[in-house]
């Protein structure tokens, strides 16, 4: 497990070059978010799609170019999009999409360039903050931040080819005592395979850790903006995870830039955190990104070592930079793993897999083997932080904050930059 105390030292800051941008004003600036639909197993990762959402709509962009992508039948009005690779849909592993539109959440896949709706028959109230993840056994789970700042869980079975949604527990979206109780949850991330979740705060700008099963109490403080020494400031607008076989990094888009925490067991994720401010000559730095998505997978010769995409409210669009270039800075600050694949094993299903959602996108491989390919199982039950970690000093220089993290065995690939 990871145990650390408050670290108030100024984090190391890095300025990776931006490789690609969408056109200006291509994504609404209000509640701007980023989601990544990964191409299906066995299909070129370069054919994956980023969704930039904001202002009540969502726009798709090709990973390889950040040019607009065509996704037929996708809802016109969208409040939020979430994606989860490695979900068993019928007989094949696919990337499942959750879309909050018209006040309800619907699910679907992308097949031959078209959004194919999969239900559910059960009404799930919509929200501007969703989180979706695969879970052990091939299923998925959805977390919805409701209007009361509570987190509602829905367990999803898509093995029939349609989503069957079962309501789970409801839990607090922020700490119920101590400093964090004054915050408002703004964004969610969780890993259902390893049973660990994080909430980003809107008012205080803290990050909180919670059990996504919602049966282990309220979220507890992971990092507190007030005493972070420049790691965080409000709002936390997006959370994502770079997962590798021997590394795991939490990425937090916030008012200080993009903060990256190393979640390897045995370390102090706060003391080892770095701040990233992507920049280019045309538009300058993105000092307060809005939303973040990341993949470790090789997306071809232009991006062989992973990419990160953030939202830029100032330009009204998305910006992409290479993970491998960032990782190599200062002698190697991050791990690069372009092999571990969260998408699952390709399966020969004539109805689902031939082109991976993109015409002429490739063919299927062997049948499913019971779980996402190359993905180790969860390391064991989540162990929540002790009660003392949920209370911390309200003034700088107060008592230390205990931070307890679940041991992670995660996934990461590398990528390369465009000329």
C-alpha positions, 0 to 999 in steps of 0.5 A: 500500500502507499502511505504518504503525508502532506507534501507542500514542496513546489512540484517539478513542472514540465512543458511538453510540446503540443502536437495537434489541436482541433480547430478553435471553437470546435468544443463548447467551453461550458463544462468542457470534458474529454472522453476516449473511445478506443478502437476495438481489439485487433484494430489500429489504435489510430482509429480511436476517437476523442469526444470533446463535450461542452455547452450541451453538445459533443464533437468526435475527433480522430485520434491520429489527426484531431480532425473531425470524425463522423459518428452517425446516429450520435445524439445531438444534445449531450451533457457528458460522455464516458467510455470503458474498453474491455467490456463484453458486448455479446460475444466480443470485447468492445469499448462501451460508451455512456452518453447523458442526453436529454436527461437520461443515460444511454449506452452504445458502441461504435460500429462501422462509423455509426453509434449503435444504441444498446439501451437500457430499458431501465431509466438512468437519470442523466448528469454532467458527470459520469464515470464508466469502467469494466469490472471483473467478469466482462461486465461494466459499472456506471457511476453518476454524480446526481443533482444532490452531489451523491454518487449513484452506481449502476451495474451493467451486463451487456453479455446479451448484446443489450445493456441490462442495468441494475441499480447499486448503492448510493454514496456521498460525492465528497467527505462528510466531515473535515475540510473536504465537506465544504467542497462540491464534487465536479468530476469522477474516475474509477477503475472497476477492475481494481476497485479504486476511485477518485473525485475532483472538487469544484470549490476547494479543488481537492482530490478525494479517494473512494471505494467505487462499490460505495460500501466503504464510507464517504470519500477521503482526502487524497490531496488537498489543494490548500496545502499542496504547494502548487500541485492543485487549485480549483476546479479539478475538471477531469481525471484519468488513469495511465495504466501499465503492467508495472505503473499507474499514474493518476492524471488530474486536470485542474487550475494549476495545469495537469498534475500527475501522481505516481500510484506505485505501491511503496511511494508517496504519490504527493511528494512524487507528483509532477505538474504538466503545462502543454504548450505550443508557439501558436497559442501558448500554454494551457495552464488550466486544462478542462478535462483529460483523456489518455492512452498508453497504446501505440497509435502508429508511427506518429504516436508510438508511445501514448498520447494525452488530450486535454481541453483548452477553454481559451481556444474552445478545443482539444490539444494532444501531446505525446506521452513518450516525449513527456515521460523522457523529460529530465532523464525519464520521469514516467514509465512508458508501456505501449504493450499492455492493452485494456481493450480485451481479446479480439473475438471472431463475431461477424456482427460486432468485430470485423471492422472494429467500428471503422470501415476497413478497420481490420479483422478479429482475432481469437475468441475471448479468453475471459477478460481484457487481454494482457490485463492482470486481475484486481489485486484484492479488495479495496482497503479504505484509508483510516478515519484519520486520513479524512481529517486534515489541518484547515490551516497550512502547516497543520497535522500530516494527512495520511494517504492510503492507496490500493496497490495497483498493477496497471497498463501503459504504452508509448507514443511519438510526436508529430513533426 
